[in-house]
Amino acid sequence: MYESTLERDFLSLLAFDPRVTSFEVQPVQIHWLDAQGKPHRYTPDVLVSYTEPQKSVLYEVKYRSELREHWPVLRPKFRAAHHFARSRDWRFKLITEIEIKTPYLENVKFLLPIMRQSIPELDIQKQMLAHLHAVQTSTPALLINSLSENKWEQAGLLSVLWYLLGVGQVGCNLQSKITMDSPIWSIQS
C-alpha cells in the first residue's frame, strides 16, 4: 500500500483528517513526452478527495534529500503531473518530511489505534463529556482524577478520553505532543 515509511506516515495523517473523504494510493499513471519527444510514465503517490470546497489533490511524497539529489530527473515528472492534475481540476502537491514528521504525526500515531478499537460505552462517554462541558477546560490528569479515584477505573477512563479526542468530541492542540498536562476542552456539537 505504500513504498516508504514516509508514505506510510502520510497515509496515517490522511486517515485521521476529518476533511478527507477518500484517498487512493498510486491512483493514475501519467504519460508524457520529454523535450526530445521521448515517451515517459510517472505514477504519483496518492490522490486525496476532500470535503468541499477544497479540490482533490494529487500528492507526491519525497524526502527533501531525494528531491535535491534527483531534481533534474524529477522536475519534468512533476511538471507533467501538475498539468495532468490541472486538466482534471485537481491540484498537484509535493509533500516532504518537513510537513509529515511533526508532533501532530506522533499524536495521530498514538490516537489512530485507539480509535480503531471498539467504541467505548456510550454512558461513560456521555458522563465524561458532560463533566468536561461543565468545567469547559481541563487536562487529562485533572479530568480523569475528578471522575474517579480508583486507578483501574482511571485507566479505563483515560482510553475513553483518548478515543473522544481522536474522534473530535474533545478538543486539544494536536500540533503539540499530547501529555497528561495538555489543555483539553469541550467541543460543542
C-alpha positions as CSV (number, residue, x, y, z in Angstrom):
1,M,0.0,0.0,0.0
2,Y,3.0,2.3,0.4
3,E,6.6,2.4,-0.8
4,S,8.3,4.1,2.2
5,T,7.8,4.8,5.8
6,L,7.3,8.5,4.9
7,E,4.4,7.5,2.6
8,R,3.0,5.3,5.4
9,D,3.1,8.2,7.8
10,F,1.4,10.5,5.3
11,L,-1.4,7.9,4.9
12,S,-1.8,7.9,8.6
13,L,-2.3,11.6,8.5
14,L,-4.9,11.2,5.8
15,A,-6.7,8.5,7.7
16,F,-7.0,10.8,10.7
17,D,-8.0,14.0,8.8
18,P,-11.8,14.6,9.0
19,R,-11.6,16.7,5.8
20,V,-10.5,13.7,3.8
21,T,-13.4,11.8,2.2
22,S,-11.2,9.3,0.5
23,F,-7.7,8.6,-0.8
24,E,-6.2,6.2,-3.3
25,V,-2.6,5.1,-3.5
26,Q,-0.9,5.2,-6.9
27,P,-4.2,6.2,-8.5
28,V,-3.1,7.2,-12.0
29,Q,-0.3,6.7,-14.5
30,I,0.7,9.9,-16.3
31,H,2.2,9.6,-19.8
32,W,4.2,12.5,-21.0
33,L,6.9,13.4,-23.6
34,D,10.2,14.9,-22.9
35,A,11.8,17.8,-24.9
36,Q,13.1,15.2,-27.4
37,G,9.7,13.6,-27.8
38,K,10.6,10.5,-25.9
39,P,7.6,9.0,-24.0
40,H,7.7,8.6,-20.2
41,R,5.4,7.3,-17.5
42,Y,5.0,8.6,-14.0
43,T,2.8,7.4,-11.1
44,P,2.1,9.9,-8.3
45,D,1.8,8.5,-4.8
46,V,-1.7,9.5,-3.6
47,L,-4.9,11.1,-4.8
48,V,-6.9,12.7,-2.0
49,S,-10.5,13.8,-2.1
50,Y,-11.5,16.4,0.5
51,T,-14.8,17.7,1.7
52,E,-16.0,20.8,-0.2
53,P,-14.8,23.3,-1.1
54,Q,-11.3,22.0,-1.4
55,K,-10.2,20.4,-4.7
56,S,-8.8,16.9,-4.9
57,V,-5.0,16.8,-4.6
58,L,-2.6,14.5,-6.3
59,Y,0.4,14.1,-3.9
60,E,4.0,13.1,-4.4
61,V,5.7,12.1,-1.1
62,K,9.5,12.5,-1.1
63,Y,12.3,13.2,1.3
64,R,14.0,16.5,0.7
65,S,17.3,14.9,0.2
66,E,15.9,12.8,-2.6
67,L,14.4,15.9,-4.2
68,R,17.8,17.7,-4.1
69,E,19.7,14.7,-5.4
70,H,17.3,13.8,-8.2
71,W,15.7,17.1,-9.1
72,P,16.8,17.2,-12.8
73,V,15.0,13.8,-13.3
74,L,12.0,14.5,-11.1
75,R,11.2,18.0,-12.2
76,P,9.8,17.0,-15.7
77,K,7.7,14.3,-14.0
78,F,6.3,16.8,-11.5
79,R,5.6,19.3,-14.3
80,A,3.6,16.6,-16.2
81,A,1.7,15.8,-13.0
82,H,0.9,19.5,-12.4
83,H,-0.6,19.8,-16.0
84,F,-2.4,16.4,-15.6
85,A,-3.9,17.5,-12.3
86,R,-4.9,20.9,-13.6
87,S,-6.7,19.3,-16.6
88,R,-8.9,17.5,-14.1
89,D,-9.5,20.5,-11.8
90,W,-7.2,18.9,-9.2
91,R,-4.0,20.3,-7.6
92,F,-0.6,18.6,-7.6
93,K,1.5,19.0,-4.5
94,L,4.9,17.7,-3.2
95,I,5.0,16.8,0.4
96,T,8.1,16.1,2.4
97,E,9.2,15.0,5.8
98,I,9.1,18.7,6.9
99,E,5.3,18.6,6.7
100,I,4.9,15.0,7.8
101,K,7.3,14.3,10.6
102,T,5.8,16.6,13.2
103,P,4.4,16.3,16.8
104,Y,1.0,16.1,15.1
105,L,2.0,12.9,13.4
106,E,3.1,11.4,16.7
107,N,-0.3,12.3,18.2
108,V,-2.0,10.7,15.2
109,K,0.0,7.5,15.5
110,F,-1.0,7.4,19.2
111,L,-4.7,8.1,18.6
112,L,-5.5,6.1,15.5
113,P,-5.1,2.6,17.0
114,I,-7.3,3.7,19.9
115,M,-10.0,5.0,17.5
116,R,-9.9,1.7,15.6
117,Q,-10.6,-0.4,18.7
118,S,-14.2,-1.0,19.9
119,I,-16.2,2.1,20.7
120,P,-16.3,2.8,24.5
121,E,-19.6,2.6,26.4
122,L,-21.9,5.5,25.5
123,D,-22.8,6.2,29.1
124,I,-19.2,6.6,30.0
125,Q,-18.6,8.9,27.0
126,K,-21.7,11.0,28.0
127,Q,-20.5,11.3,31.6
128,M,-17.1,12.4,30.6
129,L,-18.3,14.9,28.0
130,A,-20.9,16.3,30.4
131,H,-18.2,16.8,33.1
132,L,-15.8,18.4,30.7
133,H,-18.6,20.6,29.3
134,A,-19.3,21.8,32.9
135,V,-15.7,22.7,33.6
136,Q,-15.1,23.8,29.9
137,T,-11.3,23.3,30.1
138,S,-9.1,20.8,32.0
139,T,-6.2,18.5,31.4
140,P,-6.3,14.7,31.0
141,A,-4.9,14.2,34.5
142,L,-7.4,16.6,36.2
143,L,-10.4,15.3,34.3
144,I,-9.6,11.6,35.0
145,N,-8.9,12.3,38.7
146,S,-12.1,14.2,39.0
147,L,-14.1,11.3,37.6
148,S,-12.7,8.5,39.7
149,E,-10.1,7.9,42.5
150,N,-9.7,4.2,41.5
151,K,-6.5,3.7,39.5
152,W,-8.1,0.9,37.4
153,E,-11.1,2.9,36.6
154,Q,-8.9,5.9,35.7
155,A,-7.0,3.7,33.2
156,G,-10.3,2.8,31.5
157,L,-11.5,6.4,31.6
158,L,-8.2,7.5,30.0
159,S,-8.7,5.3,27.0
160,V,-12.2,6.8,26.6
161,L,-10.8,10.3,26.7
162,W,-8.2,9.4,24.0
163,Y,-11.0,8.0,21.9
164,L,-13.1,11.1,22.3
165,L,-10.1,13.2,21.5
166,G,-9.4,11.2,18.4
167,V,-12.9,11.4,17.0
168,G,-13.0,15.2,17.7
169,Q,-15.5,15.3,20.6
170,V,-12.8,16.7,22.9
171,G,-10.5,19.5,21.8
172,C,-6.7,19.6,22.2
173,N,-3.8,21.3,20.4
174,L,-2.7,18.3,18.4
175,Q,0.2,20.4,17.0
176,S,2.0,19.8,20.3
177,K,2.7,16.4,21.9
178,I,-0.3,15.2,24.0
179,T,0.6,14.8,27.7
180,M,-1.4,14.3,30.9
181,D,-1.0,18.1,31.4
182,S,-2.2,19.2,27.9
183,P,-5.1,21.6,27.9
184,I,-8.3,19.9,26.7
185,W,-11.7,21.4,26.2
186,S,-15.3,20.7,25.5
187,I,-16.4,20.7,21.8
188,Q,-20.0,21.8,21.3
189,S,-21.8,19.8,18.6
